Amino acid sequence: MDGPRDPGPDSRRGNARPAGTPLADRGLRIPETDTSACLHRHQGDEREREPVEHQHGGPVGEPQAEQPVVQVARYRAGQTQRPAYAVMAWWDYGYEIIRLGRRVPVANPTQAGADIAGRFFTALDEGEAVKILDQTHSLYVIAHAEVPILPRGGLVQGKFETLAAWAGKDIKQFWETFLTKDPKGGGFGPLVLFHPDYYRTMAVRLYVYSGQAAVPNDSTYVITYAERPGADGTVSKEILESRRFKTYEGATAWMDRMGRTGRTIVGLDPKLTPVPLEGLTRFRLVHESSDVPPAVRIFEYLGFRRG
């Protein structure tokens, strides 16, 4: 049972860019503050903010003609105009959303809003996810290829672990590293397997499945494992047996007969769900980049309320 390598721990700030990222096309620098200040009136943050005010001459968040003049001002929370809408995306891409899209991101590389974005992208239920969009007044969601755990150049990697950390969730809810015997050498090696909740997250359902329903086909595994205490006090899970099933229903029926203690359903491939996924009903795919696979997929939230 071959599988992906352990992606290893990822720091919550491990891929952060320094504040003051240059905006080369304007010769500007974003101040070392929360650039989503427009949202803080609704988040109860009374700290001073220094947003970059682009002089477009129209409502914040609506497209306007390019203007070369930029004014930097100091405001207190509650003194800024509410944007027409916000954009939900992982914090890494907040400055690009500001610089290229002239829009207000929910999260940015100061990590402001990272916990909110983390909760959205790790949400397992569409209803839970859209509540967060309503709270942040978000009209669009950007799902980026770098966020889910996917094969990249022979490795399986992504930024998902930081999403879970900011959301305050244990990564073992989504995947675990098990011990499996090497059939050649007889020793034990690590094997990363994905739990059903990984595939149920909004990050995976939006980017990998484009919001569509998915039915597993020969991708559902049931492993039988035993917990092995280590000398350092940690507990590892050794795989004793693994079975692959054509359907999810076949896997659950077998577990019902054999017993569920010490057994669990897992996925081997982060792109192939082991459990059925319902289609998302309140998201519409409006754009995907021309890359193969697409670098981004952008969705409109159909339940957005203006005003």
SULKA-V694901 format. One record per pair of residues at least 4 apart in sequence whose ideal C-beta (glycine too) atoms are under 6 Angstrom apart, sorted by sequence separation. I is the first residue (numbers start at 1). J is the second residue. D is the distance in Angstrom with one decimal. If there is no record, write none. Layout:
BEGIN
i:I j:J d:D
i:I j:J d:D
END
This chain:
BEGIN
i:10 j:14 d:5.5
i:17 j:21 d:5.4
i:58 j:62 d:5.2
i:75 j:79 d:4.5
i:89 j:93 d:4.8
i:95 j:99 d:5.8
i:96 j:100 d:5.3
i:97 j:101 d:4.9
i:108 j:112 d:5.8
i:113 j:117 d:5.9
i:114 j:118 d:6.0
i:169 j:173 d:5.7
i:172 j:176 d:5.1
i:194 j:198 d:4.5
i:202 j:206 d:5.6
i:204 j:208 d:4.8
i:205 j:209 d:5.3
i:216 j:220 d:4.9
i:230 j:234 d:4.6
i:246 j:250 d:5.9
i:273 j:277 d:5.7
i:291 j:295 d:4.7
i:23 j:28 d:4.3
i:30 j:35 d:5.7
i:40 j:45 d:4.3
i:75 j:80 d:5.3
i:123 j:128 d:4.5
i:133 j:138 d:4.4
i:151 j:156 d:5.4
i:152 j:157 d:5.5
i:164 j:169 d:4.6
i:182 j:187 d:5.2
i:199 j:204 d:5.3
i:206 j:211 d:5.8
i:209 j:214 d:5.1
i:245 j:250 d:4.3
i:255 j:260 d:5.2
i:289 j:294 d:4.6
i:58 j:64 d:4.5
i:97 j:103 d:5.3
i:107 j:113 d:3.4
i:123 j:129 d:4.0
i:229 j:235 d:5.4
i:245 j:251 d:4.0
i:288 j:294 d:4.1
i:289 j:295 d:4.6
i:22 j:29 d:5.8
i:106 j:113 d:4.8
i:107 j:114 d:5.0
i:149 j:156 d:5.8
i:164 j:171 d:4.9
i:181 j:188 d:6.0
i:182 j:189 d:5.4
i:267 j:274 d:4.1
i:289 j:296 d:5.2
i:56 j:64 d:3.3
i:97 j:105 d:4.3
i:150 j:158 d:5.7
i:227 j:235 d:5.1
i:228 j:236 d:4.9
i:255 j:263 d:5.7
i:20 j:29 d:4.8
i:21 j:30 d:5.9
i:120 j:129 d:5.7
i:149 j:158 d:4.2
i:179 j:188 d:4.6
i:265 j:274 d:5.6
i:288 j:297 d:4.5
i:87 j:97 d:5.4
i:106 j:116 d:5.8
i:107 j:117 d:4.1
i:148 j:158 d:5.2
i:161 j:171 d:5.6
i:227 j:237 d:5.8
i:228 j:238 d:5.2
i:94 j:105 d:4.0
i:106 j:117 d:5.6
i:147 j:158 d:6.0
i:149 j:160 d:5.1
i:180 j:191 d:4.6
i:287 j:298 d:4.3
i:20 j:32 d:5.8
i:37 j:49 d:3.6
i:55 j:67 d:5.2
i:120 j:132 d:4.5
i:147 j:159 d:5.0
i:148 j:160 d:5.8
i:225 j:237 d:4.5
i:226 j:238 d:5.3
i:286 j:298 d:5.6
i:19 j:32 d:3.9
i:94 j:107 d:5.6
i:146 j:159 d:5.7
i:177 j:190 d:4.8
i:178 j:191 d:5.1
i:37 j:51 d:4.4
i:55 j:69 d:4.9
i:94 j:108 d:2.9
i:95 j:109 d:5.8
i:225 j:239 d:5.3
i:226 j:240 d:5.7
i:251 j:265 d:5.8
i:285 j:299 d:5.7
i:286 j:300 d:4.9
i:34 j:49 d:5.4
i:94 j:109 d:5.8
i:177 j:192 d:5.4
i:178 j:193 d:5.8
i:33 j:49 d:5.4
i:35 j:51 d:6.0
i:87 j:103 d:5.0
i:89 j:105 d:5.7
i:91 j:107 d:3.7
i:223 j:239 d:5.2
i:224 j:240 d:4.8
i:283 j:299 d:4.4
i:284 j:300 d:4.8
i:33 j:50 d:4.4
i:91 j:108 d:5.7
i:175 j:192 d:5.7
i:224 j:241 d:4.3
i:53 j:71 d:5.2
i:86 j:104 d:4.9
i:87 j:105 d:5.2
i:88 j:106 d:5.0
i:91 j:109 d:5.9
i:284 j:302 d:5.8
i:31 j:50 d:4.2
i:175 j:194 d:4.7
i:223 j:242 d:4.8
i:53 j:73 d:5.8
i:86 j:106 d:5.3
i:91 j:111 d:5.9
i:282 j:302 d:4.9
i:60 j:81 d:5.1
i:83 j:104 d:4.3
i:174 j:195 d:5.8
i:221 j:242 d:5.8
i:222 j:243 d:5.0
i:282 j:303 d:4.9
i:61 j:83 d:3.7
i:62 j:84 d:5.1
i:60 j:83 d:4.4
i:61 j:84 d:3.4
i:91 j:114 d:4.6
i:174 j:197 d:5.6
i:175 j:198 d:5.7
i:221 j:244 d:5.3
i:50 j:74 d:5.6
i:61 j:85 d:5.4
i:173 j:197 d:5.3
i:174 j:198 d:4.0
i:59 j:84 d:5.3
i:220 j:245 d:4.6
i:49 j:75 d:5.8
i:90 j:117 d:5.6
i:248 j:275 d:5.6
i:48 j:76 d:5.7
i:218 j:246 d:5.3
i:220 j:248 d:5.0
i:248 j:276 d:5.8
i:222 j:251 d:5.2
i:106 j:136 d:4.9
i:46 j:77 d:5.3
i:220 j:251 d:4.5
i:45 j:77 d:5.4
i:88 j:120 d:5.8
i:216 j:248 d:5.1
i:41 j:77 d:5.8
i:40 j:77 d:4.7
i:41 j:78 d:4.9
i:224 j:262 d:5.9
i:224 j:263 d:5.1
i:122 j:163 d:5.3
i:222 j:263 d:5.8
i:28 j:70 d:6.0
i:38 j:80 d:5.0
i:121 j:163 d:5.0
i:122 j:164 d:5.8
i:37 j:80 d:5.6
i:61 j:104 d:6.0
i:222 j:265 d:5.7
i:223 j:266 d:5.8
i:38 j:83 d:4.8
i:118 j:163 d:4.7
i:122 j:167 d:4.6
i:221 j:266 d:5.2
i:122 j:169 d:5.8
i:221 j:268 d:5.9
i:118 j:166 d:3.3
i:119 j:167 d:4.7
i:118 j:167 d:3.6
i:86 j:136 d:5.3
i:88 j:138 d:4.4
i:86 j:137 d:5.3
i:115 j:166 d:4.9
i:85 j:137 d:5.9
i:86 j:138 d:4.7
i:114 j:166 d:4.6
i:87 j:140 d:5.0
i:88 j:141 d:4.5
i:89 j:142 d:3.9
i:219 j:272 d:4.0
i:85 j:139 d:3.7
i:220 j:274 d:4.1
i:148 j:203 d:5.4
i:219 j:274 d:5.6
i:147 j:203 d:5.3
i:148 j:204 d:5.4
i:90 j:147 d:5.5
i:179 j:236 d:5.2
i:216 j:273 d:5.4
i:216 j:274 d:5.3
i:148 j:207 d:5.5
i:178 j:237 d:5.0
i:179 j:238 d:4.6
i:180 j:239 d:4.7
i:214 j:273 d:5.2
i:148 j:208 d:5.9
i:178 j:239 d:5.1
i:215 j:276 d:5.5
i:35 j:98 d:5.8
i:143 j:206 d:4.0
i:208 j:271 d:5.8
i:214 j:277 d:4.3
i:143 j:207 d:3.9
i:213 j:278 d:5.7
i:38 j:104 d:5.3
i:213 j:279 d:3.8
i:212 j:279 d:5.3
i:36 j:104 d:5.7
i:36 j:105 d:5.9
i:211 j:280 d:4.0
i:36 j:108 d:5.8
i:211 j:283 d:4.8
i:35 j:108 d:5.1
i:124 j:197 d:5.9
i:129 j:202 d:5.0
i:193 j:266 d:4.1
i:194 j:267 d:4.2
i:21 j:95 d:5.2
i:199 j:273 d:4.0
i:210 j:285 d:5.5
i:23 j:99 d:4.9
i:34 j:110 d:5.7
i:36 j:112 d:5.7
i:124 j:200 d:4.5
i:194 j:270 d:5.7
i:36 j:113 d:5.7
i:34 j:112 d:4.1
i:122 j:201 d:5.2
i:123 j:202 d:5.1
i:196 j:275 d:4.4
i:121 j:202 d:5.3
i:121 j:203 d:4.1
i:207 j:297 d:5.8
i:19 j:110 d:5.9
i:17 j:109 d:5.0
i:16 j:109 d:5.9
i:150 j:270 d:5.9
i:149 j:270 d:4.7
i:7 j:157 d:5.1
i:12 j:162 d:5.6
i:145 j:295 d:5.2
i:10 j:161 d:4.2
i:4 j:156 d:3.4
i:10 j:162 d:5.4
i:130 j:282 d:5.5
i:144 j:296 d:5.3
i:12 j:165 d:4.7
i:126 j:280 d:5.5
i:142 j:296 d:5.6
i:143 j:297 d:4.7
i:142 j:298 d:5.4
i:140 j:298 d:5.9
i:141 j:299 d:4.6
i:140 j:300 d:6.0
i:139 j:301 d:5.8
i:139 j:304 d:4.6
i:133 j:301 d:5.1
i:6 j:177 d:4.9
i:130 j:303 d:5.6
i:6 j:190 d:5.0
i:6 j:192 d:5.1
i:3 j:191 d:4.5
i:4 j:192 d:5.0
i:3 j:192 d:5.9
i:1 j:242 d:4.9
i:3 j:268 d:5.2
END
